[in-house]
């Protein structure tokens, strides 16, 4: 169904109008994992070269392989995919492929999450991994004018030892564009407080704290991420919705949640898009930014996440502009880039307002 825009810019948009609006927004992408961004055809090609990994090499079978039953199943598939990426050249290809997708989504700045230990364990040398990331970052900037930075995370099931090993690699290699230290993987059996010492050291060395929390666990882990790990942003954090004091804490301190609706549905973190707590988080005044998480695995893109917000949650165009602005404010990008993004977003708002008046 196609809708007519309302005069105040709050009504639902038709397909053409929605696409035009999304294309006009100078977006940031702050929650995307490098490995999970690999397109189906690219994964199929890697799988054909490494059949022992057990990943389907046929694209149609691979799409079915990406239908997850729960979060544990998602982690199992993610681990299998990691076994396919065994060289620096493969890392460069992943970064460049992600750059192409970001360009298609009008993304100007992205913070890409990479889990170094997972790549080092399959045999990529320390320096080769760092050099490949830097090479890919340069190519994306040259081809698309997109500024990439890195968040290096540890899988929680690697424990505190894995966190310190990851931090050691970061501090030794210091890849260009390193801005953050993260924590991903399973939440069950891996309370955030176990990683406090590693996050203390990371922050002492100038890294921003951006752990995942409250995706599949409860609000207590979000409290822990904020208070024990010093989180400046939190990956997902959707379980905050049941804790009024926590919502106030996040809002008062400007701790942004990186919300990924399609991801949460695909992994079973929420039962369906209609039950997603994103509208309640916004209503509570919590700053959010939208992320695609693992876009290839969840058959999504950043533009699709914005479209979902408009179509499924009835967030008006004015609300989409506000979400983009929150993302820019939460980004660890150079100040000049943040200023440029806010300027261009303001110009897009003015263009949209003029179109509304003319319409």
Beta strands, then each sheet from edge to edge (+ up, - down):
strand 1: 27-33
strand 2: 107-114
strand 3: 147-155
strand 4: 178-184
strand 5: 208-213
strand 6: 233-236
strand 7: 256-259
strand 8: 288-290
sheet 1: 1+ 2+ 3+ 4+ 5+ 6+ 7+ 8+
end
